[in-house]
Amino acid sequence: MGDHGPAKGFGRWLYTTNHKDIGTMYLWFSFAMFLMGGVFALVIRAELFQPGLQLVEPEFFNQMTTMHGLVMVFGAVMPAFVGLANWLIPMMIGAPDMALPRMNNWSFWILPFAFAMLTSTLFMEGGGPNFGWTFYAPLSTTYAPPSVTYFIFAVHIMGASSIMGSINIIATILNMRAPGMTLMKMPLFVWTWLITAYLLIAVMPVLAGCVTMMLMDIHFGTSFFSAAGGGDPILFQHVFWFFGHPEVYIMILPAFGIVSAIIPTFARKPLFGYASMVYATASIAFLSFIVWAHHMFTVGMPIAGELFFMYATMLIAVPTGVKVFNWVTTMFRGSMTFETPMLFAIAFVILFSIGGFSGLMLAIAPADFQYHDTYFVVAHFHYVLVPGAIFSIMAAVYYWLPKWCGNMYDERLGKAHFWLSFIGLNVTFFPMHFVGLAGMPRRIPDYALQFADFNQIASMGAFLFGFSQVFFLFIVIKTIRGGAQATDEVWDNPEGLEWTIASPAPYHTFTTPPAIK
Amino acid sequence: MRLITTQLARKGLLVLSRAAAFPALLATSAATWAAPGDAVVDEAKRWVVNMTEGVTAVSREIFDLHMLIFWICVGIAVVVFGVMFWSMLMHRKSVGAKAASFHESTMVEIAWTVLPFVILVLMAIPATSSLIKIYDTSEADIDIKIVGYQWKWQYEYLGEDVSFFSNLTTSQDEIYGRAPRGEHYLLEVDEPLVIPINKKVRFLITANDVLHAWWVPALAVKRDAIPGYINDAWTIVEEPGIYRGQCAELCGKAHGFMPIVVHAMEEQDYNDWLVEKKKEAVEIAKMNELILPLDEMYARGEEVYLQSCAACHGVDGKGGVGPSMVGTAITTGPMQGHVDVLVNGVQGSAMQAFGNQLSELDLAAVVTYERNAWGNNMGDMVQAVDVLNYKKNQ
């Protein structure tokens, strides 16, 4: 096979089966979606800057909240993690490529079509999906705009892409590890992705079933979710959240893996409790299947159901706590430096923990009667998703970018980006706890006067955070185009096979398996 | 395709032109923190950062539970972040820290698995007992059925023959900034729910179209309103007063515009109010026997239209979320079809059945209005008694 390089021109990207090319495409795609979803968020925050309706009408506002959620979840976070998996898993386990390279190409290339279709609904008669990213029936069926069918098709394609991606990742990890790389020697990023991939395979078909039932209700006269026809609107929520809760962990488990790689490097100390990290991840994945109805505490479940889901949800704090304690203990008595990836990783641990605390509060069913569907919930899930998922992705980009492109990023600019993002996100999302507790429901385009001050602050933070990400784009492009030459190790004695190969990583790596100590 | 492109252009331009106005908006409001002329918000309410304690035993219990969990979380955070910040200060390379090499300790790991579990059990005990109390809806003194509609609430006092709708009264002018916003902007209704204090009031909550959720923070009651289901909740309010809440489940366009207002009063006042409401009901029934001239029906119909129809069909009848009513087969077709659409709604669409929402007189008036407004000029009219007969005979 030798040393042949990539093909020339656009064909390289269209026909590629190279895990690095596909990883790159996933990452750029996800960044584009991140910016688009961000623009939707800024429309929301601009409208909420003041009481009253100034910029958009309520119909359009609802389309913005819906599209923001869908694009960020399915377009930004998930493809970013798949992109990282593509780039890193083969290099981390000493494999030459992914196990199913053609399917890899296909699972990426259907995504742009799915999102083009989803976005096009905004320009259709009746507007795009306006029923929230959770698309509860019957608002999303009987009362939905006609474009809902495009939404359903788009979700199907995204689901197919995710399922194919997961099959590929599982096949790669189970079959293509270098000799001697036992499961319990795998880096945690590989472990967390293996578990995530199983979660995806388990729940994406449930989502597909959910939207298919919607499709049947809308076009073929069934009544799965219509009480008038003998169906059940609550069934929708059970099915959706049976997908939706594991989905939440799909967006955070790979982040755990990333942070578990970065903190030891910059603490110059091995990760504390590797085995317990693996078991904790598996426990979280298991628990994610039996907590879904905590999203539904107010639907009027029997008390036995409320209690079960409350207890099960509270239990998640145990393995999650173990992880946080492990990271903190890894830092303890280390020899720390604070380069940009480490800053993002530390912010991850602190802010994700804050999101975890509010999550524990939300788990308490009686208290949830006051929190449910308020901005307190919005604050909670943005604290676990933005400094959780998004910060971990940014940490990963700064950490591995020198390996990918061979150049060091500008440390000063990276730190500036971190602090702008850190301040922006806290100014945006922290006040949301306050207005939520004070009684502001979520998904409203206009609010009572007493919520004005904190909303104004949140909107200003959102614009700061948003524009900081354009700065991130600039930093990444600048790094790719030039900068100090990165060494092969890049960092001070980092652990992992990816640091044993040249920087930038050659187009083909580990054509012969490395020796594992 | 043509349609799509024009839609795109229209929407795009709208957003762009409005976005261009945004910096100006920022500049004007940054100084005042609110639009000029709006009601001044009480300083104490402006910066509220916590949940209300409310006015019921349950709401106070929930508040205490909330604070308990909060302080436990703060305690854990202080310990964990304390160790973390201490390490970040003391164990940095720049102060010459040498890295240790330990990487596991079974004892420590078991301890920090078991200890959180014990804390969780301690949290679960009060949470469970509160939940059991909240779920005890037995032995209520008063039953009120609450029905969520797009986008208003209906309150029906079971066994009392009293039933009414509660609509937002904040004007479009206030919402669009053409008039100063009042103190209870978006949290005010034409007819609040009235309940007596110190009585166990049971709410039976359902919905007519999509999901809604009935939420009043001061009562700590939040229950989803779901078509085909009746959920129950209860409250015993201890202090007379007016308590405001909002719909808490996305229910479409005007989700942010269907507030809840509860007026809790002394039992005697409540009984007086109830007697008064029953009298009103009798009067409305009498009104249904009236035969009114076209201009009076038209004027009444316009009022009803603006309150109940304009949200979807537009103030000018040209449509919006719902279809246009100008010169259509229904508004300019046979009378019976027109009455039928209003009374029974349109199956499988967002058009509700208004037969039970509006009085016969109001139904007749709005039909008359729609047939004669916006250049429909049918010149015909329908009376309350006709609607009543139509309902009886179908």
Interface residues (C-beta under 8 A of the other chain):
Chain A: V43 A46 F49 Q50 P51 G52 L53 Q54 L55 V56 P58 E59 F60 N62 L122 F123 M124 E125 N130 F131 G132 Y136 P138 L139 T142 Y143 A227 A228 D232 P233 I234 A267 R268 K269 P270 L271 F272 G273 Y274 A275 S276 T298 V299 G300 I303 E306 L307 M310 Y311 M314 L315 A317 V318 G321 V322 V324 F325 V328 T329 T330 M331 F332 R333 G334 S335 M336 T337 F338 I346 V349 I350 S353 I354 F357 L360 M361 I364 A365 P366 A367 F369 Q370 H372 D373 T374 H433 F434 L437 A438 G439 P441 R443 I444 P445 D446 Y447 A448 L449 Q450 A452 D453 F454 Q456
Chain B: L3 I4 Q7 L8 K11 V15 R18 A19 A21 F22 L25 L26 S29 W33 A34 A35 D38 A39 V41 D42 K45 R46 W47 V48 V49 N50 M51 T52 E61 I62 L65 H66 I69 F70 C73 I76 A77 V80 F81 V83 M84 S87 M88 H91 R92 K93 S94 A97 K98 A99 A100 S101 F102 H103 E104 V108 E109 W112 T113 P116 F117 L120 M123 A124 A127 T128 S130 L131 I132 I134 Y135 Q150 E174 I175 Y176 G177 R181 E183 H184 Y185 L186 L187 D209 V210 L211 A213 W215 P217 A220 V221 K222 R223 D224 I226 P227 G228 Y229 N231 D232 G245 Q246 C247 A248 E249 L250 C251 G252 K253 A254 H255 G256 F257 V321 G348 S349 A350
